[in-house]
């Protein structure tokens, strides 16, 4: 559920981008809807609404949600103000590299690696497995950031948007599924222990 809520702003971004540009008149105020700059506006507003709503209901956001929200604001505003998509194209690479830095930093400044903080409630694995997974995620975020940068500045705007919205989701889903064999026995052990205790 949490992942779906986090994905709402990107879906809105894609839908608005796909619309043919048209002028909309609301209470005497005319504004253009559709296209990349309008999509950036909707991404900004929707992100503030979604994460603001989560903050109000949960009284907190996790560090990755804060990073995403701040990045949306910092990269969407200059895109909208200067009508230059280069700012927005840097958002995904930089956010991924920040995530990589957080995962790397957790090895030195936290009792648990970042991946254990995220998944430890569902999986009971030994420390060496968490450290290994954490290292794998660091490499993944670095590579994903580089791929996003290459796609953004070498492919067409439409292909970049499609990759930004759907490509990242598919790659991350496949990446998570690829880790299941490593974690499966620990999930099964967890379930068996639950049955024995009941």
C-alpha positions in Angstrom: 0.0 0.0 0.0 2.8 2.4 1.0 4.6 1.8 -2.4 1.4 2.6 -4.3 0.8 5.8 -2.4 4.4 6.9 -3.1 3.8 6.2 -6.8 0.7 8.4 -7.1 2.6 11.6 -8.0 4.5 9.9 -10.8 1.3 8.5 -12.3 -0.3 11.9 -12.2 2.9 13.3 -13.8 2.6 10.8 -16.7 -1.1 11.3 -17.2 -0.7 15.1 -17.4 2.3 14.8 -19.7 0.3 12.6 -22.1 -2.5 15.1 -22.5 -2.6 17.4 -25.5 -1.8 20.9 -24.3 -4.9 23.0 -23.8 -5.9 26.2 -22.0 -8.2 25.7 -19.1 -10.1 28.7 -17.6 -10.9 28.4 -13.9 -12.5 31.4 -12.1 -11.2 33.7 -14.7 -7.6 32.4 -14.5 -6.3 30.7 -17.6 -3.7 28.0 -17.3 -2.2 25.5 -19.8 -2.7 21.8 -19.0 -0.7 19.0 -20.7 2.9 18.6 -21.7 6.1 18.4 -19.7 6.0 21.7 -17.8 2.3 21.2 -16.7 3.3 17.7 -15.7 6.1 19.1 -13.5 3.6 21.4 -11.9 1.2 18.5 -11.1 4.1 16.4 -9.9 5.1 19.1 -7.4 1.5 19.8 -6.2 0.6 16.1 -6.0 3.8 15.2 -4.1 3.2 18.0 -1.5 -0.4 16.8 -1.1 0.4 13.1 -0.9 3.4 13.4 1.5 1.7 16.2 3.4 -1.3 13.9 3.9 1.0 11.0 5.0 2.8 13.3 7.4 -0.5 14.5 9.0 -1.9 10.9 9.3 1.3 9.2 10.4 2.9 12.1 12.2 6.1 11.3 10.3 7.7 10.5 6.9 10.5 8.0 6.5 13.9 9.3 5.3 13.3 8.1 1.8 10.0 9.9 1.5 11.7 13.1 2.8 14.4 12.7 0.2 11.9 12.2 -2.5 9.7 15.1 -1.5 12.6 17.6 -1.1 14.0 16.4 -4.5 10.7 17.0 -6.2 10.5 20.5 -4.9 14.2 21.3 -5.7 14.1 20.0 -9.2 10.5 20.8 -10.2 10.6 24.5 -9.2 13.5 25.5 -11.5 12.0 23.3 -14.3 8.8 25.3 -14.1 10.3 28.7 -13.5 13.0 28.5 -16.2 11.1 26.2 -18.6 14.1 23.9 -18.8 13.6 20.1 -18.5 17.3 19.6 -17.7 16.7 20.3 -14.1 14.0 17.6 -13.9 16.2 15.1 -15.8 18.8 15.3 -13.0 16.2 14.4 -10.3 16.1 10.6 -10.6 19.9 10.2 -10.9 20.6 12.3 -7.9 17.9 10.8 -5.8 19.2 7.3 -6.6 22.7 8.3 -5.7 21.5 9.9 -2.4 19.7 6.6 -1.6 23.0 4.8 -2.4 24.8 7.2 0.0 22.2 6.5 2.7 22.6 2.8 2.4 26.4 3.1 2.4 26.3 5.5 5.4 24.1 3.0 7.4 27.0 0.6 7.4 29.1 3.0 9.5 26.6 5.2 11.4 23.8 2.8 12.3 23.5 -0.5 14.2 21.6 -2.0 11.3 22.1 -1.5 7.5 19.4 0.5 5.8 17.9 -2.6 4.1 17.3 -4.2 7.5 15.5 -1.1 8.7 13.2 -1.4 5.7 12.6 -5.2 5.6 13.6 -6.4 9.1 10.0 -6.5 10.3 9.2 -9.1 7.7 12.4 -11.2 7.5 14.6 -12.6 10.2 17.9 -13.0 8.6 21.5 -13.0 10.0 23.6 -9.9 10.0 25.9 -11.0 7.2 22.8 -11.5 4.9 21.6 -7.9 5.6 25.1 -6.6 5.0 25.3 -8.4 1.7 21.9 -7.2 0.6 22.7 -3.7 1.7 25.9 -3.7 -0.6 23.8 -5.1 -3.5 21.3 -2.2 -3.0 24.2 0.3 -3.0 25.4 -1.0 -6.4 21.8 -1.1 -7.7 21.1 2.6 -6.8 24.4 3.7 -8.3 23.7 1.9 -11.6 20.1 2.9 -11.7 21.1 6.6 -11.2 23.6 6.2 -14.1 20.9 4.5 -16.3 18.4 7.3 -15.6 21.0 9.9 -16.5 21.8 8.2 -19.8 18.2 7.7 -20.7 17.3 11.3 -19.8 19.9 12.9 -22.0 20.1 10.5 -24.9 16.5 9.4 -25.6 13.5 11.5 -26.7 11.4 13.3 -24.1 8.6 10.8 -24.5 10.9 7.8 -24.0 12.5 9.4 -21.0 9.1 10.0 -19.4 8.1 6.4 -20.1 11.3 5.1 -18.5 11.0 7.5 -15.6 7.5 6.3 -14.8 7.4 2.7 -15.8 11.0 1.6 -16.5 12.2 2.4 -13.0 9.3 0.5 -11.5 9.8 -2.6 -13.6 13.6 -2.7 -13.0 13.1 -2.2 -9.2 10.3 -4.9 -9.1 12.6 -7.4 -11.0 15.5 -6.5 -8.8 13.5 -7.2 -5.6 12.1 -10.5 -7.0 15.7 -11.4 -7.8 16.6 -11.2 -4.1 13.8 -13.6 -3.0 15.9 -16.7 -3.3 18.4 -15.2 -0.9 15.7 -14.3 1.6 13.2 -17.1 1.0 14.5 -19.6 3.6 14.5 -16.9 6.3 10.9 -15.9 5.5 9.9 -19.6 5.7 11.7 -20.1 9.0 9.9 -17.0 10.3 6.5 -18.6 9.3 7.4 -22.0 10.8 8.3 -20.4 14.1 5.0 -18.5 14.0 3.1 -21.8 13.6 5.1 -23.5 16.4 4.4 -20.7 18.8 0.7 -20.8 18.1 
